[in-house]
Amino acid sequence: MPLELSEAGIKRAGQLKDIFKDKDISKIYSSEVLRCKQTAEIVADGKIPVIFDKRLLETHSAYQGFWDLNFDRFFAHTQSLGGENIMEIQARMVDFYEELKKSLKAEENIIICSHGDPLQTLYAHIYHLRFSNEKHLTETKESGWLKRGEFFKLHLS
């Protein structure tokens, strides 16, 4: 569902551009979903290459573009209608991350622009927060769920 950034989203993307302008960002990796593309392009400001990667997409779901805060309901349809479960989302994000780690140069700064569930599963992987299903993942929200437009800094060694 091609939803454009809201006025608030455009404003937040501009704030992110200001935050990152002096951070020597070499690349932005982004989901191809329109609002992510728009965010990445605003932050890049025509000065940073933006690389689109399908592994950074939102949850592949029959509910694409709709949100239900009840994870049991949101993911319950995957058996009958298809789509990813949370472990499959994490697998594609970890695949992206592992490939990215191999290609980065020392001290290279990049941005990953994606979506809540995919980023949360990557965050859980990086910080060894274990979960076994969608409901269990929601419990990790208390220990570090990223809010809309929020970012975290990660040092790879």
C-alpha positions in Angstrom: 0.0 0.0 0.0 1.8 3.2 -1.2 1.2 5.6 1.7 3.2 8.8 1.6 4.8 10.4 4.6 2.5 12.6 6.6 3.4 16.2 7.4 4.7 15.0 10.7 6.8 12.3 8.9 8.3 14.9 6.5 9.1 17.1 9.5 10.8 14.2 11.4 12.8 13.2 8.2 14.0 16.8 8.1 15.1 16.6 11.7 16.9 13.3 11.0 18.7 15.0 8.1 19.9 17.7 10.4 21.0 15.1 13.0 23.0 13.1 10.5 24.4 15.9 8.3 27.8 16.0 10.1 28.1 12.2 10.7 29.9 11.4 7.5 27.2 8.9 6.3 28.5 6.9 3.3 25.2 5.1 2.3 21.6 4.8 3.3 20.0 1.3 3.0 16.3 1.6 2.7 13.1 -0.4 2.3 11.3 0.2 -1.0 8.1 1.2 0.7 7.2 4.7 -0.3 7.3 6.4 3.1 10.7 4.8 3.8 12.0 5.9 0.3 10.8 9.4 1.0 12.5 9.4 4.4 15.8 8.1 3.0 15.7 10.6 0.1 15.0 13.5 2.5 17.9 12.5 4.8 20.2 11.8 1.8 19.4 15.3 0.4 20.9 14.2 -2.9 24.4 13.9 -1.3 24.3 10.3 0.0 23.6 7.2 -2.1 20.4 5.4 -1.2 20.4 1.6 -1.8 17.1 -0.2 -1.7 16.9 -3.7 -0.4 13.8 -5.9 -0.3 14.9 -7.5 2.9 14.2 -4.2 4.7 10.5 -4.3 3.6 7.6 -4.2 6.1 6.1 -7.5 7.3 4.9 -9.4 4.2 1.3 -9.8 5.1 -2.2 -9.9 3.9 -2.7 -7.0 6.3 0.0 -4.9 4.5 -0.5 -1.3 5.4 -2.9 -1.9 8.2 -1.9 -2.1 11.8 -3.5 -4.0 14.7 -1.8 -3.6 18.0 -3.0 -7.0 19.0 -0.1 -9.3 17.7 -2.3 -12.4 18.1 -4.8 -11.0 15.6 -2.2 -9.4 13.3 -0.3 -12.6 12.8 -3.2 -15.1 13.2 -4.1 -14.9 9.5 -0.7 -16.2 8.2 -1.8 -19.8 8.4 -4.8 -19.2 6.1 -3.9 -16.2 4.0 -0.1 -16.5 3.9 2.6 -14.0 4.9 5.5 -14.0 7.2 5.7 -14.9 10.9 8.0 -13.0 13.1 10.8 -15.6 12.9 10.8 -15.3 9.1 11.0 -11.5 9.4 14.0 -11.8 11.7 15.7 -14.3 9.3 15.7 -11.9 6.4 16.8 -9.0 8.6 19.7 -11.1 10.0 20.6 -12.1 6.4 20.8 -8.4 5.4 22.8 -7.5 8.6 25.3 -10.4 8.2 25.9 -9.5 4.5 26.2 -5.8 5.4 28.8 -6.5 8.1 31.1 -8.2 5.6 30.9 -5.3 3.2 31.5 -2.4 5.6 34.8 -0.7 6.0 36.2 0.2 9.4 34.6 3.3 10.8 32.1 3.5 8.0 28.8 5.2 8.9 25.6 4.0 7.3 21.8 4.4 7.9 19.3 1.6 7.7 15.8 2.9 7.0 13.2 0.2 7.6 10.0 -0.5 9.7 9.1 -1.4 13.2 8.8 -5.2 13.3 11.8 -5.8 11.0 14.0 -3.3 12.9 12.8 -4.8 16.2 13.8 -8.3 15.2 17.2 -7.1 14.1 17.6 -5.2 17.3 16.7 -8.3 19.3 19.3 -10.3 17.3 22.0 -7.8 17.8 21.4 -7.4 21.5 20.6 -11.1 22.1 17.0 -10.6 23.1 15.4 -13.9 22.6 11.8 -14.6 21.6 10.0 -17.6 20.2 6.9 -16.0 18.7 5.1 -12.8 18.0 3.6 -12.5 21.5 7.0 -13.0 23.1 8.5 -10.3 20.9 6.0 -7.8 22.1 7.4 -8.4 25.6 10.8 -7.1 24.4 9.1 -3.7 23.8 9.7 -2.9 27.5 13.4 -3.4 27.0 14.0 -1.4 23.9 11.2 -1.2 21.3 12.0 1.5 18.8 9.5 4.2 18.4 8.4 5.7 15.0 11.2 7.8 13.6 13.6 6.7 16.3 17.1 5.4 15.7 19.9 3.7 17.6 23.6 3.8 17.1 25.5 0.5 16.7 29.2 0.0 16.7 30.4 -3.1 14.9 33.7 -4.6 15.9 
